[in-house]
């Protein structure tokens, strides 16, 4: 494993730098977002700009991460630790495997549990549609799509227009938001459409 090369490539969907762990709530969000995606890696002792600062107390960092994984994440996570010296400085590597029991929730300051997903190098609050997709994708039950005019209208719309939002779909087929979300979840799980999310918006395209 070439750690310097990883650091040079920068933070992303599966990699996050932390100079130090200051909050169980914050690090739980990052770990949960990794578990809800394809897994990811934390590099503790590395600043946001990629400079290697080193870990002062690996025991304290391990304690904070383990506490966040077991107390501030639900279902609990099992981080895998490794210590590596880079330029005589200790970097604590923390691998977070992809979750088997999605969605994973993180406990917030307000005492509520929220689902987060990884978008580029950020941990973003998941929408209702993504939460439902995560729930259903971790179950073994298949998806039976009954093609009504509402599903056909969406696929026809996406043949001519590159993307659509939940609100635009509600307006298109004249249904409420909850009904629209159910249809979108089924079509995502069936591989007919894709969901794209960011900090500011969420939209759907043809698969």
Phi, psi and omega per residue, in radians:
X1 nan 2.103 3.108
X2 -1.620 1.630 -3.052
X3 -1.176 -0.661 3.132
X4 -1.070 -0.665 3.123
X5 -1.141 -0.744 3.091
X6 -1.039 -0.789 -3.130
X7 -1.116 -0.723 -3.138
X8 -1.074 -0.632 -3.136
X9 -1.225 -0.356 3.012
X10 1.553 3.003 -3.137
X11 -1.170 2.676 -3.134
X12 -2.899 -2.749 -3.082
X13 -1.043 -0.615 -3.053
X14 -2.028 0.231 -3.097
X15 -2.524 2.345 3.130
X16 -2.443 2.377 3.112
X17 -1.722 2.439 3.021
X18 -2.378 2.125 3.084
X19 -1.110 -0.733 3.055
X20 -2.776 2.854 3.109
X21 -1.674 2.067 -3.097
X22 -1.933 -0.281 -3.049
X23 -2.607 2.229 3.081
X24 -1.138 -0.663 -3.141
X25 -1.048 -0.819 -3.065
X26 -1.185 -0.774 -3.101
X27 -1.241 -0.502 3.068
X28 -1.102 -0.674 3.108
X29 -1.039 -0.797 -3.130
X30 -1.121 -0.790 -3.114
X31 -1.134 -0.717 3.111
X32 -1.100 -0.711 -3.136
X33 -1.122 -0.636 3.062
X34 -1.134 -0.830 -3.097
X35 -1.086 -0.569 -3.138
X36 -1.389 -0.253 3.048
X37 -1.764 -2.208 -3.085
X38 -1.883 0.348 -3.062
X39 1.591 2.998 -3.131
X40 -3.005 -3.126 -3.050
X41 -2.345 2.356 3.001
X42 -1.795 2.387 3.012
X43 -1.985 1.849 -3.107
X44 -1.609 2.267 -3.058
X45 1.818 0.154 3.108
X46 -2.109 2.204 -3.129
X47 -1.310 2.914 -3.110
X48 -1.018 -0.554 -3.126
X49 -1.448 0.049 3.102
X50 1.586 -0.043 3.116
X51 -1.294 2.432 -3.055
X52 -1.561 1.974 -3.109
X53 -1.717 -0.491 -3.104
X54 1.486 2.719 -3.130
X55 -1.666 2.290 -3.138
X56 -1.399 -0.744 -3.128
X57 -2.392 1.697 -3.099
X58 -1.142 -0.495 3.122
X59 -1.126 -0.740 3.140
X60 -1.168 -0.730 3.129
X61 -1.133 -0.761 3.095
X62 -1.042 -0.747 -3.133
X63 -1.062 -0.826 -3.122
X64 -1.073 -0.768 -3.114
X65 -1.188 -0.760 3.131
X66 -1.114 -0.726 3.110
X67 -1.112 -0.755 3.105
X68 -1.073 -0.729 -3.095
X69 -1.183 -0.579 -3.053
X70 -1.707 -0.533 -3.053
X71 -1.846 -0.614 -3.042
X72 -1.792 0.070 3.072
X73 -2.192 2.472 -3.130
X74 -2.487 2.191 -0.197
X75 -1.000 2.731 -3.086
X76 -1.066 2.630 3.118
X77 -1.844 2.755 3.121
X78 -2.152 1.499 3.140
X79 -1.165 2.603 3.110
X80 -1.953 2.150 -3.039
X81 -1.769 2.572 3.019
X82 -2.617 2.462 3.123
X83 -1.922 2.284 -3.126
X84 -2.339 2.381 3.059
X85 -1.650 2.236 3.083
X86 -2.189 2.081 -3.086
X87 0.911 0.788 3.122
X88 1.128 0.284 3.096
X89 -2.058 2.414 -3.071
X90 -1.453 2.163 3.042
X91 -1.959 2.223 3.098
X92 -1.635 2.046 3.116
X93 -1.652 2.271 3.135
X94 -2.197 1.945 3.106
X95 -1.662 2.281 3.097
X96 -1.944 1.903 -3.129
X97 -1.186 2.763 3.007
X98 -1.059 2.389 -3.090
X99 -1.261 2.496 3.044
X100 -1.539 -0.399 -3.061
X101 -2.078 1.114 3.128
X102 -1.300 2.626 0.016
X103 -1.490 2.642 2.987
X104 -1.642 2.466 -3.111
X105 -1.978 2.619 3.052
X106 -2.040 2.450 3.142
X107 -1.418 2.173 -3.106
X108 -1.665 3.014 3.137
X109 -1.041 -0.505 -3.093
X110 -1.435 0.080 3.123
X111 1.449 0.055 3.141
X112 -1.753 2.715 3.131
X113 -1.758 2.236 -3.096
X114 -2.242 2.646 3.107
X115 -1.678 2.336 3.100
X116 -2.164 2.585 3.050
X117 -2.236 2.792 -3.102
X118 -1.600 2.167 3.075
X119 -2.186 1.926 -3.025
X120 0.957 -2.052 -3.111
X121 -1.876 0.398 -3.114
X122 -2.126 2.661 3.002
X123 -1.764 1.993 -2.953
X124 -1.992 2.430 3.088
X125 -1.054 2.258 -3.087
X126 -1.385 2.522 3.077
X127 -1.354 2.964 3.093
X128 -1.021 -0.703 -3.128
X129 -1.102 -0.812 -3.113
X130 -1.165 -0.684 3.089
X131 -1.035 -0.782 -3.139
X132 -1.159 -0.656 3.093
X133 -1.101 -0.766 3.112
X134 -1.083 -0.751 3.128
X135 -1.072 -0.835 -3.054
X136 -1.264 -0.600 -3.087
X137 -1.230 -0.377 3.118
X138 -1.525 -0.091 3.058
X139 -1.629 2.762 -3.118
X140 -1.546 -0.084 -3.084
X141 -1.255 2.416 3.109
X142 -1.360 3.058 3.140
X143 -2.014 2.172 3.084
X144 -1.814 1.974 3.133
X145 -1.625 2.157 3.002
X146 -1.779 1.988 -3.066
X147 -1.302 1.779 3.017
X148 -1.738 -3.115 3.129
X149 -1.104 -0.458 -3.094
X150 -1.219 -0.743 3.088
X151 -1.177 -0.749 -3.137
X152 -1.088 -0.706 -3.132
X153 -1.078 -0.682 -3.135
X154 -1.150 -0.831 -3.124
X155 -1.125 -0.657 3.098
X156 -1.160 -0.701 3.122
X157 -1.071 -0.753 -3.091
X158 -1.318 -0.182 3.023
X159 -1.266 -0.498 -3.052
X160 -1.907 -0.345 -3.103
X161 -2.202 2.345 -3.012
X162 -1.179 -0.421 -3.040
X163 -2.695 2.838 3.127
X164 -2.607 2.561 3.071
X165 -1.782 2.976 3.102
X166 -1.041 -0.791 -3.117
X167 -1.080 -0.747 3.129
X168 -1.125 -0.646 3.117
X169 -1.199 -0.701 3.067
X170 -0.992 -0.788 -3.137
X171 -1.172 -0.632 -3.086
X172 -1.132 -0.806 -3.039
X173 -1.886 0.083 3.049
X174 1.015 0.932 3.049
X175 -2.247 2.872 3.092
X176 -1.282 2.911 -3.069
X177 -1.068 -0.722 -3.098
X178 -1.128 -0.767 3.115
X179 -1.123 -0.706 3.118
X180 -1.092 -0.735 -3.135
X181 -1.108 -0.702 3.123
X182 -1.056 -0.769 3.135
X183 -1.115 -0.760 -3.136
X184 -1.089 -0.745 3.114
X185 -1.029 -0.828 -3.139
X186 -1.059 -0.706 -3.086
X187 -1.291 -0.546 3.038
X188 -1.147 -0.834 -3.115
X189 -1.139 -0.462 3.115
X190 -1.468 -0.084 3.115
X191 1.390 0.287 -3.110
X192 -1.535 -0.545 3.103
X193 -2.339 2.872 3.096
X194 -2.101 2.569 3.064
X195 -1.799 2.412 3.107
X196 -2.168 2.199 -3.080
X197 -2.242 2.639 3.065
X198 -2.545 -3.052 3.128
X199 -1.201 -0.397 -3.026
X200 -1.909 -0.442 -3.065
X201 -2.682 2.887 3.053
X202 -2.410 2.388 3.137
X203 -2.596 3.005 -3.028
X204 -2.237 2.508 3.086
X205 -2.304 2.916 3.043
X206 -1.168 2.512 -3.116
X207 -1.265 nan nan
